[in-house]
Amino acid sequence: MNCRKQYFGFTLVELLVVIAIVAILASLLLPVLSSAGRRAQGTVCTGNLRQLGIVGQMYWSDNDNRAFAYRGETVDSGDLFWFGWLERGGEGQRRFELTKGVLHPYLGGRGVGTCPGLAYVDSRFKLKATGAAFGYGYNLHLAGGIAGPGVRIDRLAKPGGTVFLADAAQVNTFQPPATNEHPMLEEFYYVNDRERTAHFRHGKKAIAAFCDGHVGQVGFATSSIDDRMPDQWVGRLPGELLRGTMDEP
């Protein structure tokens, strides 16, 4: 008696059905995974700003409740800023030292990482230094302007409604390799109520540390989003979160 081997497998129709089911499942899972990734980025950023908010209060306590200046003196062919020392020179080629920042001594030598929501590896991103430097902006009104002196934090009418630090970035068209025809995103270091330097990179929201120590998400001022790179959501914070709650010094 002849015995025939039987082979079992998927028919073409069955394979197409399986492929369709996998595609449907992938389409359902991708938004969930993307949303989870965004939430994780927000969690890291919130932790960074909460840490900076705590050490900011430590600094104020040690300095008669006076906010620190945004910018300091020129040292070793570079400039001291509140966040560190940045060498002068070509974009993307400058040395950067985070340890020279005014808050660094209060961080116990650990430092604070950059926000993962700021796309440093994007082809449209322009580095300021040789690597990622800083992605948070200081409320320039607290600093008393570019050169200071800083305001008295204990004279704020509503410290819980006044931003200390927030997600920041800028659209650059004036420093190579950026041009008017090829605008690029870059990290930035202050926010105010006049310039579009706040970055609403967390679901069209910016994360901010407030002067009372809490951290929260804030929206952008009406019609403030920079139309040169509208998909990057760079704009201004509402003025009342920056200077509207401040008493006269």
C-alpha positions as CSV (number, residue, x, y, z in Angstrom):
1,M,0.0,0.0,0.0
2,N,1.3,3.4,-1.0
3,C,1.7,6.0,1.8
4,R,1.6,9.6,0.8
5,K,3.2,12.3,2.9
6,Q,0.8,15.1,3.8
7,Y,2.1,18.6,4.0
8,F,0.3,21.2,6.0
9,G,0.7,24.9,5.6
10,F,-1.0,28.2,5.1
11,T,-2.9,28.9,2.0
12,L,-2.4,32.3,0.3
13,V,-5.7,33.5,1.6
14,E,-4.8,32.5,5.2
15,L,-1.4,34.2,4.9
16,L,-3.1,37.4,3.8
17,V,-5.5,37.2,6.7
18,V,-2.6,36.8,9.2
19,I,-0.7,39.7,7.6
20,A,-3.9,41.9,7.8
21,I,-4.3,41.0,11.5
22,V,-0.7,41.8,12.3
23,A,-1.0,45.1,10.5
24,I,-4.2,46.0,12.5
25,L,-2.5,45.1,15.8
26,A,0.5,47.2,14.9
27,S,-1.6,50.1,14.0
28,L,-3.3,49.8,17.4
29,L,-0.1,49.4,19.4
30,L,2.0,52.1,17.8
31,P,0.0,55.0,19.2
32,V,0.0,53.4,22.6
33,L,3.8,52.9,22.5
34,S,4.3,56.4,21.2
35,S,2.1,57.9,24.0
36,A,4.0,55.8,26.6
37,G,7.3,57.2,25.2
38,R,6.1,60.7,25.5
39,R,4.9,60.2,29.0
40,A,8.4,58.7,29.9
41,Q,10.1,61.8,28.4
42,G,7.8,64.0,30.4
43,T,8.6,62.1,33.6
44,V,12.4,62.5,33.1
45,C,12.0,66.2,32.3
46,T,9.7,66.8,35.3
47,G,12.4,65.1,37.5
48,N,15.1,67.3,36.0
49,L,13.2,70.5,36.7
50,R,12.1,69.4,40.2
51,Q,15.7,68.9,41.1
52,L,16.7,72.3,39.6
53,G,13.8,73.9,41.5
54,I,15.0,72.5,44.8
55,V,18.6,73.6,44.3
56,G,17.4,77.0,43.2
57,Q,15.7,77.5,46.5
58,M,18.9,76.4,48.3
59,Y,20.8,79.1,46.3
60,W,18.2,81.7,47.2
61,S,18.4,80.7,50.9
62,D,22.2,81.2,50.9
63,N,22.0,84.5,49.0
64,D,19.5,86.7,50.9
65,N,16.7,85.5,48.7
66,R,18.2,87.2,45.6
67,A,17.9,85.5,42.2
68,F,21.1,84.9,40.4
69,A,22.2,86.7,37.2
70,Y,21.6,85.2,33.8
71,R,25.1,86.1,32.6
72,G,28.4,86.7,34.3
73,E,31.9,87.6,33.4
74,T,34.1,86.6,30.4
75,V,36.6,83.9,31.3
76,D,39.1,81.9,29.3
77,S,37.7,83.0,25.9
78,G,34.2,82.2,26.9
79,D,31.3,83.4,28.9
80,L,29.9,82.4,32.3
81,F,26.1,81.8,32.2
82,W,23.8,80.6,34.9
83,F,23.9,77.1,33.4
84,G,27.6,76.9,32.9
85,W,30.6,78.2,30.9
86,L,30.3,78.3,27.1
87,E,33.3,79.0,24.9
88,R,33.0,81.6,22.1
89,G,33.4,80.4,18.6
90,G,31.7,78.5,15.8
91,E,28.4,76.9,16.3
92,G,28.6,73.3,17.3
93,Q,32.4,73.6,18.0
94,R,32.4,75.4,21.4
95,R,33.5,73.8,24.6
96,F,31.0,73.7,27.4
97,E,31.4,73.1,31.1
98,L,28.3,72.5,33.1
99,T,30.3,72.5,36.4
100,K,30.7,76.3,36.1
101,G,26.9,76.8,36.4
102,V,25.7,78.7,39.5
103,L,23.5,75.8,40.6
104,H,26.0,73.0,40.1
105,P,27.6,73.2,43.6
106,Y,24.1,72.5,45.0
107,L,23.7,69.4,42.9
108,G,26.3,67.4,44.7
109,G,28.4,67.0,41.6
110,R,25.7,64.9,39.9
111,G,24.4,67.5,37.4
112,V,21.1,67.3,35.6
113,G,20.5,65.6,32.3
114,T,19.1,67.2,29.2
115,C,15.4,66.8,28.4
116,P,14.8,63.7,26.3
117,G,12.1,65.5,24.5
118,L,14.6,67.9,22.8
119,A,15.6,66.1,19.6
120,Y,19.3,66.7,19.5
121,V,19.8,64.0,16.8
122,D,17.2,65.5,14.5
123,S,18.7,66.7,11.2
124,R,17.1,70.1,11.7
125,F,18.7,70.6,15.1
126,K,21.8,72.8,15.4
127,L,24.1,72.3,18.3
128,K,25.5,75.3,20.2
129,A,28.5,73.4,21.7
130,T,30.4,70.2,20.8
131,G,27.5,68.2,22.4
132,A,24.2,68.7,24.0
133,A,24.6,71.5,26.6
134,F,21.3,72.6,28.2
135,G,17.6,72.6,27.3
136,Y,16.0,74.7,30.0
137,G,15.4,78.4,30.1
138,Y,15.7,80.8,33.1
139,N,13.0,83.4,33.6
140,L,14.8,86.5,32.5
141,H,12.5,88.7,34.5
142,L,13.7,87.0,37.7
143,A,17.3,87.5,36.6
144,G,16.7,91.2,36.1
145,G,17.6,91.1,32.4
146,I,20.7,89.8,30.7
147,A,23.2,91.3,33.2
148,G,21.0,91.4,36.4
149,P,20.9,92.1,39.2
150,G,18.3,89.4,40.1
151,V,15.1,90.2,41.9
152,R,14.3,89.3,45.5
153,I,12.4,86.1,45.4
154,D,10.7,86.9,48.8
155,R,9.1,89.9,47.1
156,L,7.1,87.8,44.6
157,A,3.4,88.3,45.0
158,K,2.7,84.8,43.9
159,P,5.7,82.5,43.8
160,G,3.5,79.5,43.0
161,G,2.4,81.4,39.8
162,T,5.8,82.6,38.7
163,V,8.0,80.4,36.5
164,F,11.6,79.9,37.5
165,L,12.8,77.5,34.7
166,A,11.0,76.0,31.7
167,D,11.6,74.0,28.6
168,A,13.3,76.2,26.1
169,A,14.6,76.3,22.5
170,Q,14.9,78.7,19.7
171,V,14.4,78.7,15.9
172,N,17.7,79.9,14.4
173,T,18.0,81.4,10.8
174,F,21.1,83.6,11.3
175,Q,24.0,81.3,12.3
176,P,25.4,78.7,9.9
177,P,24.4,76.1,9.0
178,A,21.0,77.6,9.6
179,T,19.6,80.1,7.0
180,N,16.4,81.8,6.2
181,E,15.6,79.1,3.8
182,H,16.7,76.4,6.2
183,P,15.6,77.3,9.8
184,M,17.0,75.0,12.5
185,L,16.0,74.3,16.1
186,E,18.6,75.0,18.8
187,E,18.7,74.8,22.6
188,F,18.2,78.1,24.5
189,Y,18.8,79.4,28.0
190,Y,16.2,81.9,28.9
191,V,12.5,82.6,28.5
192,N,10.7,86.0,28.7
193,D,7.4,87.5,27.5
194,R,8.9,89.1,24.3
195,E,10.9,86.4,22.5
196,R,9.8,83.0,21.3
197,T,12.1,80.8,23.2
198,A,9.8,78.6,25.3
199,H,9.5,75.1,23.9
200,F,6.2,73.3,24.1
201,R,7.7,69.9,23.3
202,H,5.5,67.7,25.6
203,G,2.3,67.4,23.7
204,K,2.2,71.1,22.9
205,K,2.9,71.9,26.5
206,A,6.1,73.1,28.3
207,I,7.1,71.7,31.7
208,A,8.1,74.4,34.1
209,A,9.5,74.7,37.7
210,F,7.8,77.5,39.7
211,C,9.3,79.6,42.4
212,D,7.5,77.8,45.2
213,G,9.1,74.5,44.2
214,H,6.3,72.8,42.3
215,V,6.6,71.6,38.7
216,G,3.8,71.6,36.2
217,Q,2.8,71.8,32.5
218,V,2.0,75.2,30.9
219,G,0.5,76.2,27.6
220,F,1.7,78.8,25.1
221,A,0.6,82.4,24.8
222,T,-2.0,82.9,22.1
223,S,-0.6,83.3,18.5
224,S,3.0,83.0,19.8
225,I,4.1,79.8,18.0
226,D,7.0,80.5,15.6
227,D,5.7,79.9,12.1
228,R,9.2,79.2,10.7
229,M,9.1,75.8,12.2
230,P,5.5,75.4,13.4
231,D,5.8,71.6,14.0
232,Q,8.4,72.3,16.7
233,W,6.0,74.3,18.9
234,V,8.4,77.1,19.9
235,G,6.7,80.2,21.3
236,R,6.2,82.3,24.3
237,L,4.9,81.6,27.8
238,P,2.0,83.7,29.0
239,G,3.3,86.9,30.4
240,E,1.5,86.5,33.7
241,L,3.6,83.4,34.5
242,L,6.8,85.4,34.0
243,R,6.4,89.0,35.3
244,G,2.7,89.7,36.0
245,T,2.9,88.2,39.5
246,M,6.0,90.2,40.6
247,D,5.9,93.0,43.1
248,E,8.1,96.1,42.5
249,P,11.6,95.5,43.8
